[in-house]
Protein backbone atom coordinates (compact mmCIF):
# COMPACT_ATOMS: atom_id res chain seq x y z
CA UNK A 1 0.00 0.00 0.00
CA UNK A 2 1.33 3.39 -0.92
CA UNK A 3 1.47 6.25 1.58
CA UNK A 4 -1.19 8.11 -0.43
CA UNK A 5 -3.59 5.19 -0.07
CA UNK A 6 -2.99 4.99 3.68
CA UNK A 7 -3.57 8.73 4.05
CA UNK A 8 -6.71 8.54 1.91
CA UNK A 9 -8.05 5.60 3.91
CA UNK A 10 -7.33 7.39 7.20
CA UNK A 11 -8.99 10.57 5.91
CA UNK A 12 -12.11 8.64 4.86
CA UNK A 13 -12.24 6.90 8.24
CA UNK A 14 -11.95 10.16 10.18
CA UNK A 15 -14.55 11.89 7.99
CA UNK A 16 -16.97 9.00 8.47
CA UNK A 17 -16.43 8.99 12.23
CA UNK A 18 -17.09 12.71 12.47
CA UNK A 19 -20.16 12.43 10.25
CA UNK A 20 -21.57 9.58 12.36
CA UNK A 21 -21.02 11.54 15.59
CA UNK A 22 -22.57 14.74 14.26
CA UNK A 23 -26.30 14.02 14.87
CA UNK A 24 -25.89 13.00 18.50
CA UNK A 25 -23.32 15.65 19.35
CA UNK A 26 -25.36 18.38 17.65
CA UNK A 27 -28.50 17.44 19.57
CA UNK A 28 -26.51 17.23 22.80
CA UNK A 29 -25.06 20.68 22.20
CA UNK A 30 -28.44 22.25 21.39
CA UNK A 31 -30.13 20.67 24.42
CA UNK A 32 -27.18 21.72 26.61
CA UNK A 33 -27.43 25.32 25.45
CA UNK A 34 -31.19 25.40 25.98
CA UNK A 35 -30.83 23.92 29.46
CA UNK A 36 -28.08 26.41 30.30
CA UNK A 37 -30.36 29.26 29.27
CA UNK A 38 -33.15 27.77 31.40
CA UNK A 39 -30.80 27.39 34.37
CA UNK A 40 -29.59 30.95 34.00
CA UNK A 41 -33.13 32.29 33.76
CA UNK A 42 -34.33 30.38 36.82
CA UNK A 43 -31.03 30.68 38.74
CA UNK A 44 -30.95 26.93 39.37
CA UNK A 45 -27.29 25.95 39.23
CA UNK A 46 -27.50 22.18 39.58
CA UNK A 47 -25.01 20.34 37.34
CA UNK A 48 -26.90 17.05 37.40
CA UNK A 49 -30.04 18.72 36.05
CA UNK A 50 -28.56 18.85 32.55
CA UNK A 51 -27.22 15.31 32.28
CA UNK A 52 -30.46 13.30 32.05
CA UNK A 53 -32.20 15.49 29.42
CA UNK A 54 -29.03 15.52 27.28
CA UNK A 55 -28.66 11.74 27.49
CA UNK A 56 -32.32 11.20 26.60
CA UNK A 57 -32.13 13.66 23.68
CA UNK A 58 -28.96 12.05 22.36
CA UNK A 59 -30.51 8.58 22.66
CA UNK A 60 -33.58 9.73 20.72
CA UNK A 61 -31.30 11.28 18.08
CA UNK A 62 -29.44 7.96 17.84
CA UNK A 63 -32.68 6.05 17.34
CA UNK A 64 -33.89 8.47 14.67
CA UNK A 65 -30.54 8.61 12.84
CA UNK A 66 -29.75 4.90 13.13
CA UNK A 67 -30.94 3.88 9.62
CA UNK A 68 -28.78 6.60 8.07
CA UNK A 69 -25.83 5.68 10.30
CA UNK A 70 -26.09 2.00 9.37
CA UNK A 71 -26.32 2.81 5.67
CA UNK A 72 -23.16 4.93 5.85
CA UNK A 73 -21.26 2.28 7.83
CA UNK A 74 -22.35 -0.54 5.51
CA UNK A 75 -21.37 1.47 2.43
CA UNK A 76 -17.94 2.20 3.90
CA UNK A 77 -17.43 -1.45 4.87
CA UNK A 78 -18.52 -2.68 1.43
CA UNK A 79 -16.08 -0.27 -0.21
CA UNK A 80 -13.27 -1.58 1.98
CA UNK A 81 -14.01 -5.21 1.09
CA UNK A 82 -14.46 -4.45 -2.62
CA UNK A 83 -11.17 -2.55 -2.76
CA UNK A 84 -9.28 -5.00 -0.53
CA UNK A 85 -7.23 -6.48 -3.40
CA UNK A 86 -6.11 -2.97 -4.33
CA UNK A 87 -5.12 -2.26 -0.72
CA UNK A 88 -3.07 -5.46 -0.48
CA UNK A 89 -0.91 -4.66 -3.54
PyMOL commands that place a pseudoatom at each C-alpha (Angstrom):
pseudoatom trace, name=CA, resn=UNK, resi=1, chain=A, elem=C, hetatm=0, pos=[0.000, 0.000, 0.000]
pseudoatom trace, name=CA, resn=UNK, resi=2, chain=A, elem=C, hetatm=0, pos=[1.335, 3.394, -0.919]
pseudoatom trace, name=CA, resn=UNK, resi=3, chain=A, elem=C, hetatm=0, pos=[1.470, 6.252, 1.582]
pseudoatom trace, name=CA, resn=UNK, resi=4, chain=A, elem=C, hetatm=0, pos=[-1.186, 8.108, -0.432]
pseudoatom trace, name=CA, resn=UNK, resi=5, chain=A, elem=C, hetatm=0, pos=[-3.591, 5.186, -0.067]
pseudoatom trace, name=CA, resn=UNK, resi=6, chain=A, elem=C, hetatm=0, pos=[-2.992, 4.993, 3.681]
pseudoatom trace, name=CA, resn=UNK, resi=7, chain=A, elem=C, hetatm=0, pos=[-3.572, 8.734, 4.049]
pseudoatom trace, name=CA, resn=UNK, resi=8, chain=A, elem=C, hetatm=0, pos=[-6.714, 8.544, 1.910]
pseudoatom trace, name=CA, resn=UNK, resi=9, chain=A, elem=C, hetatm=0, pos=[-8.051, 5.602, 3.906]
pseudoatom trace, name=CA, resn=UNK, resi=10, chain=A, elem=C, hetatm=0, pos=[-7.326, 7.385, 7.199]
pseudoatom trace, name=CA, resn=UNK, resi=11, chain=A, elem=C, hetatm=0, pos=[-8.990, 10.570, 5.911]
pseudoatom trace, name=CA, resn=UNK, resi=12, chain=A, elem=C, hetatm=0, pos=[-12.109, 8.645, 4.863]
pseudoatom trace, name=CA, resn=UNK, resi=13, chain=A, elem=C, hetatm=0, pos=[-12.242, 6.898, 8.242]
pseudoatom trace, name=CA, resn=UNK, resi=14, chain=A, elem=C, hetatm=0, pos=[-11.947, 10.156, 10.180]
pseudoatom trace, name=CA, resn=UNK, resi=15, chain=A, elem=C, hetatm=0, pos=[-14.549, 11.889, 7.994]
pseudoatom trace, name=CA, resn=UNK, resi=16, chain=A, elem=C, hetatm=0, pos=[-16.971, 9.000, 8.466]
pseudoatom trace, name=CA, resn=UNK, resi=17, chain=A, elem=C, hetatm=0, pos=[-16.428, 8.985, 12.229]
pseudoatom trace, name=CA, resn=UNK, resi=18, chain=A, elem=C, hetatm=0, pos=[-17.090, 12.713, 12.470]
pseudoatom trace, name=CA, resn=UNK, resi=19, chain=A, elem=C, hetatm=0, pos=[-20.158, 12.425, 10.251]
pseudoatom trace, name=CA, resn=UNK, resi=20, chain=A, elem=C, hetatm=0, pos=[-21.570, 9.581, 12.362]
pseudoatom trace, name=CA, resn=UNK, resi=21, chain=A, elem=C, hetatm=0, pos=[-21.024, 11.545, 15.594]
pseudoatom trace, name=CA, resn=UNK, resi=22, chain=A, elem=C, hetatm=0, pos=[-22.567, 14.741, 14.265]
pseudoatom trace, name=CA, resn=UNK, resi=23, chain=A, elem=C, hetatm=0, pos=[-26.298, 14.023, 14.869]
pseudoatom trace, name=CA, resn=UNK, resi=24, chain=A, elem=C, hetatm=0, pos=[-25.886, 13.005, 18.497]
pseudoatom trace, name=CA, resn=UNK, resi=25, chain=A, elem=C, hetatm=0, pos=[-23.317, 15.654, 19.346]
pseudoatom trace, name=CA, resn=UNK, resi=26, chain=A, elem=C, hetatm=0, pos=[-25.363, 18.378, 17.654]
pseudoatom trace, name=CA, resn=UNK, resi=27, chain=A, elem=C, hetatm=0, pos=[-28.496, 17.436, 19.567]
pseudoatom trace, name=CA, resn=UNK, resi=28, chain=A, elem=C, hetatm=0, pos=[-26.514, 17.232, 22.803]
pseudoatom trace, name=CA, resn=UNK, resi=29, chain=A, elem=C, hetatm=0, pos=[-25.065, 20.680, 22.197]
pseudoatom trace, name=CA, resn=UNK, resi=30, chain=A, elem=C, hetatm=0, pos=[-28.443, 22.254, 21.394]
pseudoatom trace, name=CA, resn=UNK, resi=31, chain=A, elem=C, hetatm=0, pos=[-30.126, 20.672, 24.423]
pseudoatom trace, name=CA, resn=UNK, resi=32, chain=A, elem=C, hetatm=0, pos=[-27.179, 21.719, 26.613]
pseudoatom trace, name=CA, resn=UNK, resi=33, chain=A, elem=C, hetatm=0, pos=[-27.428, 25.324, 25.448]
pseudoatom trace, name=CA, resn=UNK, resi=34, chain=A, elem=C, hetatm=0, pos=[-31.194, 25.397, 25.983]
pseudoatom trace, name=CA, resn=UNK, resi=35, chain=A, elem=C, hetatm=0, pos=[-30.831, 23.918, 29.459]
pseudoatom trace, name=CA, resn=UNK, resi=36, chain=A, elem=C, hetatm=0, pos=[-28.082, 26.410, 30.300]
pseudoatom trace, name=CA, resn=UNK, resi=37, chain=A, elem=C, hetatm=0, pos=[-30.357, 29.260, 29.275]
pseudoatom trace, name=CA, resn=UNK, resi=38, chain=A, elem=C, hetatm=0, pos=[-33.146, 27.774, 31.400]
pseudoatom trace, name=CA, resn=UNK, resi=39, chain=A, elem=C, hetatm=0, pos=[-30.796, 27.387, 34.370]
pseudoatom trace, name=CA, resn=UNK, resi=40, chain=A, elem=C, hetatm=0, pos=[-29.589, 30.949, 34.003]
pseudoatom trace, name=CA, resn=UNK, resi=41, chain=A, elem=C, hetatm=0, pos=[-33.132, 32.291, 33.755]
pseudoatom trace, name=CA, resn=UNK, resi=42, chain=A, elem=C, hetatm=0, pos=[-34.325, 30.378, 36.818]
pseudoatom trace, name=CA, resn=UNK, resi=43, chain=A, elem=C, hetatm=0, pos=[-31.029, 30.681, 38.738]
pseudoatom trace, name=CA, resn=UNK, resi=44, chain=A, elem=C, hetatm=0, pos=[-30.953, 26.927, 39.366]
pseudoatom trace, name=CA, resn=UNK, resi=45, chain=A, elem=C, hetatm=0, pos=[-27.287, 25.948, 39.225]
pseudoatom trace, name=CA, resn=UNK, resi=46, chain=A, elem=C, hetatm=0, pos=[-27.495, 22.184, 39.579]
pseudoatom trace, name=CA, resn=UNK, resi=47, chain=A, elem=C, hetatm=0, pos=[-25.008, 20.345, 37.341]
pseudoatom trace, name=CA, resn=UNK, resi=48, chain=A, elem=C, hetatm=0, pos=[-26.896, 17.053, 37.404]
pseudoatom trace, name=CA, resn=UNK, resi=49, chain=A, elem=C, hetatm=0, pos=[-30.041, 18.724, 36.048]
pseudoatom trace, name=CA, resn=UNK, resi=50, chain=A, elem=C, hetatm=0, pos=[-28.565, 18.853, 32.552]
pseudoatom trace, name=CA, resn=UNK, resi=51, chain=A, elem=C, hetatm=0, pos=[-27.224, 15.307, 32.284]
pseudoatom trace, name=CA, resn=UNK, resi=52, chain=A, elem=C, hetatm=0, pos=[-30.457, 13.302, 32.047]
pseudoatom trace, name=CA, resn=UNK, resi=53, chain=A, elem=C, hetatm=0, pos=[-32.198, 15.493, 29.416]
pseudoatom trace, name=CA, resn=UNK, resi=54, chain=A, elem=C, hetatm=0, pos=[-29.034, 15.525, 27.283]
pseudoatom trace, name=CA, resn=UNK, resi=55, chain=A, elem=C, hetatm=0, pos=[-28.659, 11.744, 27.490]
pseudoatom trace, name=CA, resn=UNK, resi=56, chain=A, elem=C, hetatm=0, pos=[-32.318, 11.198, 26.604]
pseudoatom trace, name=CA, resn=UNK, resi=57, chain=A, elem=C, hetatm=0, pos=[-32.131, 13.656, 23.685]
pseudoatom trace, name=CA, resn=UNK, resi=58, chain=A, elem=C, hetatm=0, pos=[-28.959, 12.046, 22.360]
pseudoatom trace, name=CA, resn=UNK, resi=59, chain=A, elem=C, hetatm=0, pos=[-30.508, 8.577, 22.658]
pseudoatom trace, name=CA, resn=UNK, resi=60, chain=A, elem=C, hetatm=0, pos=[-33.582, 9.732, 20.722]
pseudoatom trace, name=CA, resn=UNK, resi=61, chain=A, elem=C, hetatm=0, pos=[-31.298, 11.275, 18.076]
pseudoatom trace, name=CA, resn=UNK, resi=62, chain=A, elem=C, hetatm=0, pos=[-29.445, 7.959, 17.839]
pseudoatom trace, name=CA, resn=UNK, resi=63, chain=A, elem=C, hetatm=0, pos=[-32.679, 6.046, 17.342]
pseudoatom trace, name=CA, resn=UNK, resi=64, chain=A, elem=C, hetatm=0, pos=[-33.885, 8.471, 14.668]
pseudoatom trace, name=CA, resn=UNK, resi=65, chain=A, elem=C, hetatm=0, pos=[-30.540, 8.614, 12.842]
pseudoatom trace, name=CA, resn=UNK, resi=66, chain=A, elem=C, hetatm=0, pos=[-29.750, 4.903, 13.132]
pseudoatom trace, name=CA, resn=UNK, resi=67, chain=A, elem=C, hetatm=0, pos=[-30.939, 3.882, 9.621]
pseudoatom trace, name=CA, resn=UNK, resi=68, chain=A, elem=C, hetatm=0, pos=[-28.782, 6.600, 8.070]
pseudoatom trace, name=CA, resn=UNK, resi=69, chain=A, elem=C, hetatm=0, pos=[-25.833, 5.682, 10.302]
pseudoatom trace, name=CA, resn=UNK, resi=70, chain=A, elem=C, hetatm=0, pos=[-26.091, 2.002, 9.375]
pseudoatom trace, name=CA, resn=UNK, resi=71, chain=A, elem=C, hetatm=0, pos=[-26.324, 2.812, 5.674]
pseudoatom trace, name=CA, resn=UNK, resi=72, chain=A, elem=C, hetatm=0, pos=[-23.163, 4.930, 5.852]
pseudoatom trace, name=CA, resn=UNK, resi=73, chain=A, elem=C, hetatm=0, pos=[-21.257, 2.280, 7.830]
pseudoatom trace, name=CA, resn=UNK, resi=74, chain=A, elem=C, hetatm=0, pos=[-22.349, -0.535, 5.509]
pseudoatom trace, name=CA, resn=UNK, resi=75, chain=A, elem=C, hetatm=0, pos=[-21.369, 1.468, 2.427]
pseudoatom trace, name=CA, resn=UNK, resi=76, chain=A, elem=C, hetatm=0, pos=[-17.941, 2.199, 3.895]
pseudoatom trace, name=CA, resn=UNK, resi=77, chain=A, elem=C, hetatm=0, pos=[-17.431, -1.448, 4.868]
pseudoatom trace, name=CA, resn=UNK, resi=78, chain=A, elem=C, hetatm=0, pos=[-18.516, -2.680, 1.425]
pseudoatom trace, name=CA, resn=UNK, resi=79, chain=A, elem=C, hetatm=0, pos=[-16.082, -0.268, -0.212]
pseudoatom trace, name=CA, resn=UNK, resi=80, chain=A, elem=C, hetatm=0, pos=[-13.272, -1.580, 1.981]
pseudoatom trace, name=CA, resn=UNK, resi=81, chain=A, elem=C, hetatm=0, pos=[-14.010, -5.209, 1.085]
pseudoatom trace, name=CA, resn=UNK, resi=82, chain=A, elem=C, hetatm=0, pos=[-14.463, -4.448, -2.617]
pseudoatom trace, name=CA, resn=UNK, resi=83, chain=A, elem=C, hetatm=0, pos=[-11.167, -2.549, -2.758]
pseudoatom trace, name=CA, resn=UNK, resi=84, chain=A, elem=C, hetatm=0, pos=[-9.285, -5.001, -0.530]
pseudoatom trace, name=CA, resn=UNK, resi=85, chain=A, elem=C, hetatm=0, pos=[-7.228, -6.477, -3.402]
pseudoatom trace, name=CA, resn=UNK, resi=86, chain=A, elem=C, hetatm=0, pos=[-6.111, -2.973, -4.327]
pseudoatom trace, name=CA, resn=UNK, resi=87, chain=A, elem=C, hetatm=0, pos=[-5.119, -2.265, -0.721]
pseudoatom trace, name=CA, resn=UNK, resi=88, chain=A, elem=C, hetatm=0, pos=[-3.072, -5.456, -0.479]
pseudoatom trace, name=CA, resn=UNK, resi=89, chain=A, elem=C, hetatm=0, pos=[-0.907, -4.664, -3.538]
for i in range(1, 89): cmd.bond("trace and resi %d" % i, "trace and resi %d" % (i + 1))
show_as sticks, trace
zoom trace
